[in-house]
């Protein structure tokens, strides 16, 4: 192959596979050839491009590794400040790999506030790698741990501890800081994929930001599995850790909302949901409607039994944070074995009296509702159980969930960022990925 042909081949491969938009003039100035970039940078580190979940105990996270000119950068994506679920994601660099002149690629840790410093990346296997900072003193601040905590709090929550009056929330925030800061950017990452999309999905699957009470905003992945949809935590908390299935929606059981006045009555909502739950249990006992039925795609928790009776002992604020929402009422409200309907004009919507919502700016019109279950647990993921609730579809980019037992509401808004190198090679690979990240915290 001639030099010219090889150069064209290299350029096309990088642009299509890695999404590279390079400044060729910069390459000439620095004396770095296309071949150097591919051989020393892209080829060696090609397996770490894409989306990853760090192993940070129950908290998890979302890392996006991308090519940017002569750099490969690992960006940690963070939810907006609580409770502004519709705001865009925030992001900060954790590491970068760069190629200058004709030297080998250099790894730098970007953690802290003193600029880039020496780091190391080890590719354990194709779907796992680890980072290590070799100069953790660069993470320290002159004011000691108190200054580090105040700085972290402003970045993580957009406020000071004095602004947070809820004592329980203060404890959770301090606990997260102590736990996460001990890693000093020395982390192991495992690959995650975006969920595959099918034409008959209720909405486009993907990543969503959700309100979880005292735990703040968390990132959830919505995926579809036959007649069920699942929300899997990408970030988590001490009650329901990252990797666990926070909500499950039964798309066979629609719930028809009553008029606005009756929507405000929590007892009507409770009666309706419990009736549907009983119907689901009867169907399961008869063995006639299994979760994966409909499109033949079995999900990782498809054989899991349906919701058990809610227990009063379940923690009042320790599930997925503060979830819950509203919906429904009367008699013929649920249609068993009814496939998802096409989104219509929508109808007025309001939360029942007594249902708490972290964000009062939720949509006042919804398209449709379905029966679902939400996972709650005590601190340390103790005594986990699935409890009944209502999934509310507002539009293509927003949905909600009413946690019946907790009398609370979670609002979810789509993550609008575009991610490269994040598609699953097959539906089976995606399901296997879900199983793997769930097993790490089970």
DORO-523768 format. One line per 8 residues: number of its first residue (from 1); their letters; for each residue x, y, z of N, C-alpha, C. Coordinates in steps of 0.05 Angstrom, whole numbers. Layout:
DORO-523768
NUM	a	X Y Z X Y Z X Y Z; ...
//
This chain:
DORO-523768
1	xxxxxxxx	17 -24 0 0 0 0 18 25 0; 12 44 -18 28 69 -18 23 85 6; 42 105 12 39 123 35 13 138 33; 6 148 9 -18 164 5 -43 146 11; -43 122 0 -66 104 4 -69 97 34; -46 92 46 -47 85 75 -57 107 91; -49 132 84 -59 156 99 -89 158 97; -99 155 72 -128 157 68 -143 136 83
9	xxxxxxxx	-132 111 83 -144 89 97 -145 95 127; -123 106 137 -121 112 166 -141 133 174; -143 154 157 -162 176 163 -191 166 163; -198 150 143 -225 140 142 -232 122 165; -213 105 173 -217 87 195 -221 102 221; -204 121 225 -207 136 251 -233 152 252; -240 164 230 -264 181 230 -289 165 234; -290 141 221 -314 125 223 -315 110 250
17	xxxxxxxx	-292 99 259 -293 82 282 -291 98 308; -275 120 308 -270 134 333 -283 162 334; -293 171 311 -305 198 311 -285 220 313; -261 217 301 -240 236 304 -243 259 284; -240 283 293 -240 307 275 -213 321 281; -193 315 265 -166 325 271 -159 349 255; -141 365 266 -129 387 253 -103 378 240; -103 374 214 -79 363 201 -56 383 202
25	xxxxxxxx	-62 408 203 -41 428 205 -26 424 232; -42 418 253 -30 414 279 -12 389 279; -20 369 264 -4 345 262 23 351 249; 22 368 228 47 375 214 65 391 232; 54 410 246 70 427 263 84 411 285; 69 393 298 81 378 320 98 355 310; 98 350 285 114 328 274 103 301 279; 76 299 285 63 274 290 48 265 265
33	xxxxxxxx	54 242 255 40 233 231 15 218 238; -2 214 218 -27 199 223 -20 171 233; 2 160 222 9 133 230 17 132 260; 31 153 269 38 155 297 13 155 315; -6 172 307 -30 175 322 -44 148 325; -47 134 303 -61 108 304 -45 87 319; -19 84 312 -3 62 323 2 66 353; 8 91 361 16 96 389 -6 104 407
41	xxxxxxxx	-28 114 396 -49 125 413 -75 109 409; -86 111 385 -113 99 380 -112 68 382; -93 56 369 -92 27 368 -88 15 396; -70 26 411 -63 16 437 -86 19 457; -100 41 455 -121 47 474 -150 45 462; -152 33 439 -178 32 426 -199 18 443; -191 -1 460 -211 -16 475 -223 0 498; -213 23 504 -225 38 527 -243 60 517
49	xxxxxxxx	-247 63 491 -266 83 481 -295 73 487; -313 92 494 -340 85 499 -349 92 527; -370 78 537 -382 84 563 -373 63 583; -369 73 608 -359 56 630 -372 63 656; -374 44 673 -384 48 701 -361 43 720; -353 63 736 -332 58 756 -342 42 779; -324 26 791 -331 10 814 -325 28 839; -346 43 847 -344 60 870 -365 52 890
57	xxxxxxxx	-364 27 899 -384 18 918 -412 21 908; -430 32 924 -458 35 916 -463 58 897; -443 76 894 -448 101 880 -445 99 849; -428 82 839 -425 79 811 -417 105 797; -426 108 772 -419 132 757 -421 127 727; -416 147 711 -417 145 682 -392 159 670; -375 143 659 -351 153 646 -353 150 616; -346 171 601 -346 170 572 -318 176 562
65	xxxxxxxx	-306 156 549 -279 159 538 -280 165 509; -269 187 500 -271 197 473 -244 205 462; -242 206 435 -219 217 422 -224 246 416; -204 263 423 -206 292 418 -179 302 407; -177 302 381 -151 311 369 -129 291 376; -108 302 388 -86 285 396 -89 273 424; -114 275 435 -119 265 462 -140 244 462; -139 226 481 -161 209 490 -168 219 518
73	xxxxxxxx	-193 227 522 -201 238 548 -223 222 560; -221 217 586 -242 204 601 -258 225 617; -282 229 608 -300 249 620 -320 235 639; -320 244 664 -341 234 683 -366 252 679; -388 239 673 -414 254 669 -429 254 696; -438 277 704 -451 281 729 -479 293 725; -499 284 740 -526 296 738 -525 325 745; -545 340 735 -547 369 744 -552 370 774
81	xxxxxxxx	-551 394 785 -555 397 813 -585 392 820; -589 378 842 -615 372 852 -631 397 858; -656 399 851 -673 379 837 -678 385 808; -659 399 795 -664 410 768 -660 388 747; -678 370 745 -675 346 729 -674 352 699; -685 374 690 -685 381 662 -660 395 653; -642 403 672 -618 417 664 -599 397 651; -580 407 635 -561 389 621 -541 376 641
89	xxxxxxxx	-530 354 632 -510 340 648 -485 357 652; -471 353 674 -445 365 678 -424 344 673; -399 353 667 -378 333 663 -351 345 670; -333 328 679 -306 337 686 -286 315 677; -262 323 669 -242 303 660 -229 288 684; -227 262 682 -213 247 702 -185 239 693; -181 234 668 -155 228 657 -153 235 628; -129 236 618 -125 240 589 -100 226 581
97	xxxxxxxx	-100 217 556 -77 205 544 -70 221 519; -45 230 517 -38 247 495 -12 238 482; -9 247 457 14 240 441 25 266 430; 49 273 439 62 298 430 88 290 417; 94 304 396 118 299 380 118 269 372; 140 255 375 142 227 367 145 208 391; 138 218 414 141 201 438 118 182 441; 121 163 459 99 145 465 77 160 479
105	xxxxxxxx	53 148 479 30 161 492 35 164 522; 26 187 533 30 194 561 3 195 575; 0 182 598 -25 182 613 -22 203 635; -43 220 638 -43 240 659 -69 239 675; -67 241 701 -90 243 719 -99 272 719; -125 276 716 -136 304 716 -152 310 741; -151 292 761 -167 295 785 -154 317 802; -171 332 817 -161 353 834 -160 380 820
113	xxxxxxxx	-147 399 832 -148 427 822 -120 438 817; -100 421 814 -73 430 809 -63 423 781; -81 417 763 -73 411 736 -65 382 732; -59 375 707 -52 347 700 -26 338 713; -25 312 721 -2 301 733 0 271 725; 21 259 733 27 232 722 7 211 732; -2 195 713 -20 173 720 -14 148 703; -30 128 707 -25 102 693 -52 89 687
121	xxxxxxxx	-53 76 664 -77 61 656 -69 32 650; -84 14 662 -79 -15 656 -104 -27 644; -102 -37 620 -124 -50 607 -125 -79 616; -143 -86 634 -145 -112 646 -154 -133 625; -175 -126 611 -186 -142 590 -203 -124 572; -215 -135 552 -229 -118 532 -250 -100 545; -265 -110 564 -286 -95 576 -281 -86 605; -255 -83 611 -248 -74 638 -221 -61 637
129	xxxxxxxx	-218 -38 650 -192 -26 653 -191 -11 680; -167 -4 688 -164 10 714 -145 34 710; -150 55 727 -133 78 727 -119 81 754; -96 93 754 -81 97 778 -67 125 777; -70 140 798 -55 166 800 -29 161 814; -7 170 802 19 167 814 28 191 830; 12 211 832 18 235 847 -7 245 862; -16 229 881 -41 236 895 -38 261 912
137	xxxxxxxx	-14 271 917 -11 296 932 -23 319 916; -25 316 890 -37 337 873 -67 339 879; -79 320 892 -108 321 898 -113 336 924; -93 340 940 -97 353 966 -99 384 963; -113 396 982 -116 425 982 -103 437 1007; -94 461 1005 -80 474 1027 -96 475 1052; -123 478 1049 -140 480 1073 -148 453 1085; -136 431 1075 -141 405 1086 -168 394 1078
145	xxxxxxxx	-177 374 1092 -201 359 1085 -226 377 1085; -226 397 1103 -250 415 1104 -253 431 1078; -230 441 1068 -232 456 1043 -239 437 1020; -228 413 1020 -234 394 999 -264 387 1000; -275 384 1024 -304 377 1026 -321 400 1017; -314 425 1024 -330 448 1016 -329 451 985; -305 447 974 -303 449 945 -319 427 931; -317 403 941 -332 380 930 -362 385 932
153	xxxxxxxx	-371 396 954 -399 401 959 -410 421 939; -395 442 934 -404 462 915 -406 450 887; -387 433 880 -388 420 854 -410 399 851; -413 383 872 -432 361 872 -460 370 875; -465 389 893 -492 397 900 -499 426 894; -478 442 887 -483 470 881 -492 487 904; -484 479 928 -491 493 952 -471 487 975; -475 500 998 -459 495 1021 -474 477 1040
161	xxxxxxxx	-461 465 1060 -474 448 1079 -494 463 1095; -489 489 1100 -508 505 1116 -534 509 1101; -533 507 1074 -558 510 1058 -576 485 1060; -564 463 1069 -579 438 1070 -589 433 1099; -614 438 1103 -625 438 1130 -633 410 1139; -637 392 1120 -646 365 1127 -622 349 1138; -624 341 1163 -602 327 1176 -595 301 1163; -615 286 1154 -610 260 1141 -595 265 1115
169	xxxxxxxx	-602 285 1100 -588 291 1075 -559 299 1081; -554 314 1102 -527 322 1109 -510 297 1115; -522 278 1128 -507 253 1134 -501 238 1109; -520 236 1091 -515 222 1066 -494 235 1049; -494 262 1048 -474 276 1033 -446 272 1044; -443 275 1070 -417 271 1083 -407 242 1079; -425 223 1081 -418 195 1076 -407 191 1048; -421 203 1028 -412 200 1001 -385 212 996
177	xxxxxxxx	-380 235 1008 -354 248 1004 -332 231 1016; -335 221 1040 -315 205 1054 -310 180 1037; -331 167 1028 -328 142 1013 -314 146 986; -324 165 971 -314 168 943 -286 180 942; -280 198 961 -254 212 959 -230 194 966; -236 172 980 -214 154 988 -201 140 964; -215 139 941 -204 125 918 -182 141 904; -182 168 907 -161 185 894 -158 179 865
185	xxxxxxxx	-180 174 851 -180 169 822 -166 144 814; -162 125 833 -151 99 827 -175 80 826; -185 75 802 -210 61 799 -209 39 778; -228 21 781 -233 0 760 -259 7 746; -259 5 719 -282 11 703 -291 -13 688; -317 -16 686 -329 -38 670 -347 -27 648; -345 -38 625 -360 -27 602 -390 -30 605; -404 -9 597 -433 -10 595 -441 -2 566
193	xxxxxxxx	-464 -12 558 -475 -6 532 -501 10 534; -506 25 514 -533 37 512 -553 16 503; -578 17 513 -597 -4 506 -604 -4 476; -608 -27 465 -617 -29 437 -645 -18 434; -651 -7 411 -677 5 406 -692 -11 385; -719 -14 389 -736 -28 369 -759 -9 361; -770 -13 338 -791 5 328 -815 6 346; -821 -17 360 -846 -18 376 -841 -11 405
201	xxxxxxxx	-817 0 412 -813 9 439 -831 32 446; -840 34 471 -858 55 479 -846 82 473; -821 87 481 -806 110 474 -777 101 468; -760 118 459 -733 110 454 -719 104 481; -706 81 483 -692 75 508 -667 92 510; -655 92 534 -631 108 537 -626 116 566; -610 136 571 -603 145 598 -621 169 606; -629 168 632 -646 189 643 -635 198 670
209	xxxxxxxx	-641 224 676 -634 235 702 -660 233 719; -658 223 744 -682 219 760 -678 230 788; -700 239 800 -699 250 828 -703 227 848; -684 226 867 -685 205 888 -682 217 916; -700 236 921 -702 247 948 -677 257 960; -670 249 984 -647 258 998 -621 250 984; -623 230 967 -599 222 952 -592 240 929; -610 258 922 -605 276 899 -613 263 873
217	xxxxxxxx	-601 273 851 -606 263 824 -588 239 818; -599 219 805 -584 196 797 -590 189 767; -571 174 755 -574 167 727 -585 139 725; -605 136 709 -619 110 705 -620 103 675; -616 78 669 -618 69 641 -645 55 637; -661 66 618 -687 54 611 -683 35 588; -691 10 591 -689 -10 569 -715 -25 567; -720 -37 544 -745 -52 539 -739 -81 534
225	xxxxxxxx	-755 -98 547 -752 -127 546 -779 -140 542; -786 -144 517 -812 -156 512 -834 -138 522; -851 -148 539 -874 -133 549 -867 -118 575; -841 -116 581 -833 -102 605 -812 -81 598; -810 -60 614 -789 -40 612 -775 -40 639; -749 -34 639 -734 -34 664 -717 -8 666; -715 2 690 -697 24 696 -675 13 713; -650 14 703 -627 4 718 -609 27 726
233	xxxxxxxx	-601 27 751 -585 49 761 -556 48 751; -548 70 739 -520 73 731 -505 87 754; -518 106 767 -508 116 793 -527 107 814; -517 104 839 -535 94 860 -529 107 887; -538 94 907 -536 105 934 -534 82 954; -530 87 980 -527 66 1000 -552 48 1003; -575 58 995 -599 41 996 -602 23 972; -603 34 949 -605 19 924 -580 26 907
241	xxxxxxxx	-560 8 907 -535 15 894 -536 14 864; -516 26 852 -513 26 822 -513 -3 812; -526 -7 790 -528 -34 778 -554 -48 783; -568 -39 804 -594 -52 811 -617 -41 794; -637 -57 791 -661 -49 776 -679 -33 794; -681 -8 789 -696 10 807 -726 8 802; -735 7 777 -763 5 770 -767 -16 748; -790 -29 748 -798 -47 727 -827 -40 719
249	xxxxxxxx	-832 -37 693 -858 -29 684 -870 -52 668; -895 -59 675 -910 -80 662 -927 -67 640; -917 -69 615 -931 -56 593 -956 -71 584; -963 -93 597 -988 -107 591 -1011 -95 607; -1005 -79 628 -1025 -69 646 -1026 -39 647; -1042 -28 629 -1045 1 628 -1064 10 650; -1060 34 659 -1078 46 679 -1090 71 668; -1116 73 669 -1130 96 658 -1135 116 681
257	xxxxxxxx	-1125 140 678 -1128 160 699 -1157 170 700; -1166 176 724 -1193 188 728 -1192 218 722; -1213 232 728 -1213 261 725 -1195 273 746; -1189 299 742 -1169 312 758 -1176 311 788; -1202 314 794 -1210 315 823 -1203 288 836; -1209 266 822 -1203 240 834 -1174 233 833; -1159 246 815 -1130 242 814 -1117 251 840; -1129 271 853 -1118 282 877 -1122 264 901
265	xxxxxxxx	-1138 244 898 -1145 226 921 -1125 202 921; -1108 202 941 -1088 181 942 -1101 153 947; -1122 153 962 -1136 127 967 -1146 114 941; -1155 131 923 -1164 120 897 -1141 108 882; -1119 122 882 -1095 112 869 -1086 86 881; -1085 85 908 -1077 61 922 -1095 37 915; -1121 42 916 -1140 21 910 -1136 10 882; -1133 28 863 -1129 20 835 -1104 3 832
273	xxxxxxxx	-1082 12 843 -1057 -2 839 -1057 -30 852; -1069 -31 876 -1070 -57 890 -1088 -77 875; -1109 -67 862 -1126 -84 845 -1109 -96 822; -1094 -79 809 -1078 -88 787 -1057 -108 797; -1045 -102 819 -1025 -120 830 -1036 -148 835; -1061 -149 846 -1074 -174 851 -1079 -189 825; -1086 -174 804 -1091 -187 778 -1065 -199 767; -1043 -184 770 -1017 -194 761 -1010 -219 776
281	xxxxxxxx	-1014 -220 801 -1007 -244 817 -1024 -268 808; -1049 -263 803 -1066 -285 794 -1056 -296 767; -1049 -278 749 -1039 -286 723 -1013 -303 726; -996 -295 744 -971 -309 748 -977 -337 759; -996 -339 777 -1003 -365 789 -1014 -383 768; -1029 -372 749 -1041 -388 728 -1019 -394 707; -997 -380 707 -975 -385 689 -980 -377 661; -999 -358 657 -1007 -351 630 -992 -328 618
289	xxxxxxxx	-980 -310 634 -967 -286 623 -940 -283 635; -920 -291 620 -892 -288 631 -881 -262 620; -862 -252 636 -852 -225 631 -840 -220 603; -826 -240 593 -812 -235 568 -829 -240 543; -854 -246 548 -872 -254 526 -876 -230 507; -876 -235 481 -884 -214 462 -863 -210 441; -837 -207 448 -817 -203 428 -795 -223 430; -797 -242 449 -778 -263 450 -751 -255 462
297	xxxxxxxx	-749 -231 473 -723 -223 485 -724 -225 515; -709 -244 526 -710 -248 555 -691 -229 568; -700 -216 589 -683 -197 604 -670 -211 628; -651 -197 641 -636 -209 662 -652 -217 686; -676 -204 691 -691 -210 715 -719 -220 707; -721 -231 683 -748 -238 673 -762 -258 690; -748 -276 702 -761 -297 717 -766 -289 746; -759 -264 753 -763 -255 780 -793 -254 787
305	xxxxxxxx	-801 -263 811 -829 -262 819 -838 -233 820; -864 -230 817 -876 -203 817 -877 -192 845; -885 -167 848 -884 -153 873 -897 -168 896; -884 -168 919 -895 -180 943 -912 -160 957; -926 -169 978 -941 -150 994 -923 -129 1005; -930 -103 1004 -913 -83 1015 -911 -86 1045; -887 -82 1056 -883 -85 1085 -880 -57 1097; -892 -53 1119 -892 -27 1132 -864 -21 1142
313	xxxxxxxx	-848 -42 1147 -822 -37 1158 -802 -26 1138; -809 -25 1112 -791 -15 1092 -784 14 1099; -759 22 1095 -750 49 1103 -766 71 1088; -773 91 1103 -790 112 1092 -776 129 1071; -750 131 1073 -736 148 1054 -712 135 1042; -710 109 1045 -685 97 1037 -687 80 1012; -707 82 996 -707 66 972 -689 78 953; -700 82 930 -685 95 909 -683 124 916
321	xxxxxxxx	-688 132 937 -685 159 945 -713 167 952; -724 186 938 -752 193 943 -767 190 918; -778 168 914 -793 164 891 -822 166 896; -837 162 876 -865 161 879 -878 180 861; -902 175 853 -916 194 837 -945 188 837; -959 195 817 -987 192 818 -998 177 796; -1023 173 797 -1039 163 775 -1064 152 786; -1079 145 770 -1102 130 768 -1125 127 786
329	xxxxxxxx	-1143 111 778 -1166 107 794 -1183 84 785; -1206 89 774 -1230 73 775 -1228 46 762; -1250 34 769 -1255 7 761 -1240 -4 738; -1247 -1 715 -1237 -14 692 -1210 -2 683; -1195 8 702 -1171 24 696 -1149 8 682; -1146 -17 688 -1123 -31 677 -1133 -51 656; -1118 -53 634 -1125 -71 613 -1104 -93 611; -1110 -116 621 -1091 -138 621 -1086 -147 592
337	xxxxxxxx	-1061 -154 588 -1051 -164 562 -1056 -144 539; -1059 -119 547 -1062 -99 526 -1035 -88 518; -1028 -89 492 -1002 -79 483 -1001 -48 486; -977 -37 488 -974 -8 490 -988 6 467; -1004 26 475 -1019 40 455 -1003 63 443; -1010 73 421 -997 96 409 -1002 120 426; -982 137 429 -985 161 445 -1007 179 433; -1025 187 449 -1047 204 439 -1042 233 447
345	xxxxxxxx	-1065 248 450 -1063 276 456 -1055 281 485; -1059 261 502 -1052 265 530 -1076 275 545; -1073 276 572 -1095 286 589 -1083 300 613; -1099 317 626 -1088 332 649 -1079 312 671; -1058 321 686 -1046 304 706 -1039 320 730; -1043 308 754 -1035 321 778 -1028 299 799; -1010 305 817 -1003 286 837 -1024 285 859; -1029 262 871 -1048 260 893 -1038 276 917
353	xxxxxxxx	-1056 286 932 -1050 300 957 -1035 281 976; -1013 290 987 -997 273 1005 -974 259 992; -972 260 966 -949 248 952 -928 269 949; -904 264 960 -883 283 959 -868 282 933; -859 305 924 -844 307 899 -820 326 903; -796 316 896 -772 332 898 -774 356 880; -786 353 857 -788 374 837 -818 379 831; -827 403 839 -855 409 835 -861 418 807
361	xxxxxxxx	-840 421 791 -844 430 763 -847 406 745; -864 387 752 -869 364 735 -890 370 714; -891 356 692 -911 362 671 -939 358 681; -957 375 672 -985 373 680 -1003 359 660; -990 346 641 -1004 330 621 -988 304 616; -1002 281 615 -988 256 610 -1001 241 587; -986 223 575 -997 207 553 -1010 182 561; -997 167 579 -1008 142 588 -994 132 613
369	xxxxxxxx	-1006 113 627 -995 103 652 -996 72 652; -977 60 666 -975 31 668 -969 23 697; -978 -1 704 -971 -13 730 -941 -20 730; -928 -16 753 -900 -22 755 -893 -28 784; -868 -36 788 -857 -40 815 -831 -25 818; -826 -16 843 -801 -2 849 -786 -16 871; -760 -16 869 -743 -30 889 -736 -11 912; -741 -20 936 -734 -5 960 -718 -23 979
377	xxxxxxxx	-703 -11 996 -686 -27 1015 -677 -9 1037; -667 -22 1058 -655 -7 1080 -627 1 1074; -614 16 1091 -586 24 1087 -568 0 1084; -550 1 1064 -533 -22 1059 -546 -43 1042; -568 -35 1028 -583 -53 1011 -593 -78 1026; -603 -72 1050 -614 -93 1067 -644 -96 1062; -653 -121 1064 -682 -127 1061 -694 -115 1036; -681 -118 1012 -693 -106 988 -719 -119 981
385	xxxxxxxx	-738 -104 971 -764 -115 962 -775 -97 940; -791 -109 923 -805 -95 901 -833 -87 911; -839 -62 909 -865 -52 918 -880 -39 895; -907 -39 896 -923 -30 873 -921 0 868; -925 8 844 -925 36 837 -937 41 809; -935 65 800 -947 73 774 -926 88 757; -923 78 733 -905 91 713 -922 111 697; -913 135 695 -927 156 680 -910 166 657
393	xxxxxxxx	-919 162 633 -905 172 610 -915 200 603; -897 220 605 -905 247 598 -900 253 569; -876 247 559 -870 252 531 -846 235 524; -834 240 501 -811 224 491 -787 225 510; -785 247 525 -761 252 540 -766 253 570; -790 249 580 -795 250 609 -816 229 617; -811 217 640 -830 200 652 -828 202 683; -847 191 696 -847 192 726 -855 165 737
401	xxxxxxxx	-850 162 763 -858 138 777 -868 145 805; -893 135 811 -904 139 838 -898 115 855; -883 119 876 -877 97 895 -899 97 916; -917 78 912 -942 77 928 -937 76 958; -920 57 966 -915 53 994 -901 77 1007; -884 90 992 -869 113 1002 -884 139 999; -906 139 983 -921 163 978 -903 185 967; -887 178 948 -869 197 936 -867 194 906
409	xxxxxxxx	-855 213 893 -855 214 863 -827 220 853; -818 204 833 -793 209 820 -799 219 791; -785 240 784 -787 251 757 -761 245 742; -763 236 717 -740 228 701 -740 244 675; -716 254 667 -713 269 643 -689 258 627; -692 256 601 -672 243 584 -646 257 584; -624 242 585 -597 253 580 -594 258 550; -589 283 543 -589 290 514 -562 287 501
417	xxxxxxxx	-542 280 516 -515 278 505 -513 255 484; -495 258 465 -491 237 445 -465 222 452; -467 196 453 -444 179 461 -436 161 437; -410 162 431 -399 145 410 -389 119 422; -386 98 405 -374 73 414 -389 61 438; -416 65 439 -431 56 463 -453 37 456; -456 29 431 -478 11 423 -470 -18 429; -489 -33 439 -484 -61 444 -481 -76 418
425	xxxxxxxx	-462 -95 417 -459 -110 392 -483 -128 386; -499 -135 406 -523 -151 402 -541 -148 426; -567 -154 423 -585 -153 447 -575 -172 469; -564 -194 462 -554 -213 482 -531 -201 498; -513 -186 484 -491 -174 498 -501 -152 517; -522 -138 509 -533 -118 527 -545 -131 552; -560 -153 549 -572 -167 572 -550 -178 590; -529 -188 578 -507 -199 594 -493 -176 610
433	xxxxxxxx	-491 -153 598 -480 -130 612 -497 -122 636; -523 -122 633 -541 -116 655 -538 -136 678; -535 -161 671 -531 -182 692 -505 -177 707; -484 -170 692 -458 -166 704 -457 -143 723; -469 -120 715 -467 -97 733 -486 -100 757; -507 -116 754 -525 -121 777 -512 -140 797; -497 -160 787 -485 -180 804 -464 -168 822; -452 -145 814 -430 -133 829 -440 -122 856
441	xx	-466 -115 857 -476 -103 882 -498 -119 894; -503 -143 884 -524 -160 895 -515 -173 921
//
